[in-house]
Amino acid sequence: MRSRRSFGRLAAVVFAGAVVLAGCTDSGSDEGQTPGAAEASDGGGHAGMEHPMDGGPAPEGIMPAEDPEYPVGTEVTLTADHMEGMEGATATISGAFDTTMYSVSFTPTNGGDPVTDHKWVVHEELENPGEAPLAEGTEVVLTAEHMTGMEGAEATIDSSTDETVYMVDFEADGMMMTNHKWVVESEIEPLQ
């Protein structure tokens, strides 16, 4: 009789513990997220997407700009709203490059919601892209890793520009973003 009570109590404790632990989870909303990532805003088709805090180096083959308007190390004000906390932020230029930039639409490889008008992907972040610039409507495969589910996604070119493109370091919502890819020259203003 005593062992039945002990077994019953043990079963109750195990069940209660399982219920408590289940209540501590959040239905998997962190699944597939990049550690130390910042969530993007609706601007530029990045809604709900995650950007890593360190964007890493520029892609191979991209050409540094010879005489950029904003040289590396220059402090600027961002006018782009690609992600939460970006518009109006003070940033430091960490790279300046001459290449073709694309706005693209794609469905993330991790099954996330489709992303439209994602700004920006450089020509060097496309799989076997051929000659730049690519025409609007061209279908491509992304090699960029700006956000979860981006690398390997099939995308469509929405538009292109040949403006100087920049990597920037800035603080967004209390997190320091380094080598954030990308902002074009028209999305930057001199620091006031």
N, C-alpha and C positions, 0 to 999 in steps of 0.2 A: 504494500500500500504506500509506503514511504517513497519508494522509487517512482511510483506513478505520479505522486505530487511533485517530486523533484523534476521529473521529465516534463510535466505540464508547465511548471514554472519556467524551466529552461526554454521550452517551446514558445511561451508567451514573451520571454525576454528577447529571443531571437526574432520573433515576428515584429515586436515593437521596435527593435533596432533597425530592421529592414524598412519599416514605415518611416522612421525618422531619417534614415539615410536617403530614401527615395525623395523625401520632402526637401532635402538639401540640394538636389540637382535642379537644373533649369531646362529640362526637356531637350538638352543637346544643343542649345543655341550657340555654344562655343565651338561646336564641332567644325573642324576644318579651318578655323581662324588662325591667322599668323600671330604668334606671341609678340606682344609689344606693337600691335597695329592700331591705327587710328581709323575711325569710321568716316567715310566720305559723306558729303551732303548731296542734295539733288543736283547741284550745279555740275554741268559737264557730264551728265549721265553716269555718275558714280554712286548713286543712291544705295546705301546699305553695304557698299563694298569696303574692304579693309585694305589699307595701305601699310606696308611695313615701315617701322620707324627709321630704318636705314635702307635707303633705296639701292645701295651697292654701287659698283662702278658703272661707268658708261659702257654701252655695248661695244664689242670689238668692231673695228672698221669705221667708226664714226669720226669725222674730222673736226678737230678743235677749230673754233672760229678764229680767224686771223686778227681781226680788229673789232671785237664786239662792242656794242654800245655800253654794256655793263660787264667789265672784266671780272675775272675770278677775284673774290674778296670784297667786291662792292656791296654795300648795304642798299637795299631797295625796298619799296612798298609793293606788295602783291595786289593786283586787282582781279585776279582769277578767283573763281569760287568753286574750284574742283572738289574741295572737301571742306568739312566743318572747320571753321576757324581760320581759313586761308585768306579770304578777302580782307584786305586792310592790314594784314600781318607784315611786320618787318622781317625781311629775309636777307641772307647773305648768299651771293652767287658762288656756287661750288663747281660749276662747269658751264662753258659756253661753246656751242657747236653749230656748224653749218651742215644742214641736211634737210630732207623733206619730212614734214610732220603730217600726221594723219589723224583725223577724228574717225573713230570706228564704232560699229555696232556689233555686238557678239553675245552669245549665250555662254556663260561660264562652264568650264568642263566639270565642275563639281555639282552641277544641277541647279545653280542659283538662278534668280530671275534674269531675263535678258537685260543687257546694258546697251543703251542707245547713246550715240554721240559722245563716246568716251574721248576726252581730250587728255593727253596726246600719246601717240605711239610714233616713234621715229622709223624711218625706212629700214634701218639696221635691226629693228625688232620684229621683222617679218621674215617668215621662212621662204627662202629662194624668191625674193621679190622681183627680180629683173630690174629694168631701168626705171629711175624715178623721173617724174612723179607718176604714180598710178592713178588711173581715172576713177572718178566716183562710180560706185557700184561694183568695183573689182572685188572679187572674193579672195581672201588671204588667210594664212594661218599665223597666229601671233606667237612670238617667242618671248615676249615681254613678261615679266613677273611682277608687275606693279601691284596686282591684287590677287587674292585667292581665286583660283579657277580661270585665270587669264592665259597662262602659258599653255599652248597647244589648242586653244579655242579657234574655231573657224569664225572669221569676221568679214564684214563688208566695209569698204572705204566709203565714208560719208562725205569727207572733204579733205583738202590738203592745203598746206601753206609752206612757203620757203623762208619764213622769218627765222632769225637766229633763235635757237632753242636753248633753254637754260635748265640746269639742275640747281636746286636751291636748298638751303638749310633754314628752317624756321620753326617757331613754336606754335603748335595748334592745340588748344584746349589743355594746356599744361604739359604736353608731350613734345619733346624736341625731335623734329623730323630732319634727317640728314640725307643729302643727295636725292631729294624728292624729284621724281621724273613725271612730268616735264611742265615748264611754262614757256610760252613764246614771248617775244619781245613786246608785243602789244598788250600783254597781261602784267606788265611791270611798269612802275613809275619810279622816278628818282625819289630817294628818301627825303622827306620834307623836314 
